[in-house]
């Protein structure tokens, strides 16, 4: 996924022109019916402050 930011007055100058979302996910089946998942999302851009979001969850198969 990518995003293109246009600044004020439609200009594209500055460090935040292009961003990308990179995700890594891992799942573990605890039992036959239950599983656990961890996903890390990172918004990567040319600006020095990247953003990380870590999601954790459990699931039940029925």
N, C-alpha and C positions, 0 to 999 in steps of 0.2 A: 504494500500500500504506500502511496506517495502523496504528498501534498505540496502545492506550490502557493506561496504567500505573496500577495501583491501588497506593497506598502500603501501609505496614504497617497492620494492623487494617481494611483495606478502604477507607481514606479516599482521596480523589482530590486532596487539597491539594498545593500546591507548584508548581514550574515545569515539571515533566516529565510533565504529564498526557497530552498528545497529541503523537505524532511522525508524520512522513511520510517516505517514501523517494522521492526525485526522481532520475531517471536520464537521462543524455544519452549517446548512443552515435554513433560515426562509424566507417564502414568504407571501406577503399580497396582496390580490386582491383589488385594489383601486376602480375600476369600473368593468363593465362586460367585457371590452376589455383590460384594463390596469392593470398591476401588478408590484410590486416591490419585489426585492429579495436581501438578504444580506447573504453572505457566509464567514465564518471564517475558514481558513486552518492553522493548526499548525504542524510544523515539530518537532517531539519530539525525542530527543536523549539523551544519557547519559551525553553529554557535557553540560556545564552550560548555553550556549547561544542557546535557542530555537528560532525558526523563526515563525512569525505570518504574514499571508497575509489576508487582509480583502477585499472582492470584493462586490461591490454594483452595482445594475443595475435595469433597467426598462424593461418591456416587453409589447408587444402588441399582442393580439390574433386576428387572422384573419381567 
